[in-house]
């Protein structure tokens, strides 16, 4: 959007980011996104969140002139690890509350995009809109329901860079929430086998033990006997 760099003589100020966010919100508002602070959010299928979040660099490192754009999808039972998640539905959710997460740059198979707000805001906005309109919105539209996430999640690996090792476990949660016990058991058994084989294990021994205790409880809930 021409003229953004005219807004403030110091293009790394919050006014510049405000202008970029406003332009992005204008572009995605027709799809149902609302703006909450630095977060753009919409619900699909009633309770699945889709999120675009503008994140500045860390202040203690003197990096508040750097901008990252996070994206996420939140399925409540997957995030809360419960077949019957009990929560008061919030007005919106943050990107860090999502179970499917990535960043601009990563979604097109490159390094994460790190935008220096001291440089041309118009160029920054153009690249952000290119990725959001060309990649993010199509992916969000495709992954807009539990059925779609079950069927298509693996087709978007660059949108799922943090928790893709948990896909089978999260499919267990979706099937279990819907009462499809047979499918939940099958997904759980596949996940448990991979975790037990060490292919999905974390390095932290305590984290492994905590996760195994959680899996034991989940197995009992599903009526499965495991070693």
Secondary structure, 3 states (H helix, E strand, C coil): CCCHHHCCCCCCCHHHHHHHHHHHHHHHHHHCCEEECCEEEEEECCCEEEEEEEEECCHHHCCCCEEEEEEEEECHHHHHCCCCCCCCCCCCCCHHHCCEEEECCHHHCCCCCCEECCCCHHHHHHHHHHHHHHHHHHHHHHCCCHHHHHHHHHHCHHHCCCCHHHHHHHHHHHHHHCCCHHHHHHHHHHHHHHHHCCCCCCCCHHHHHHHHHHHHHHHHHHCCCCC
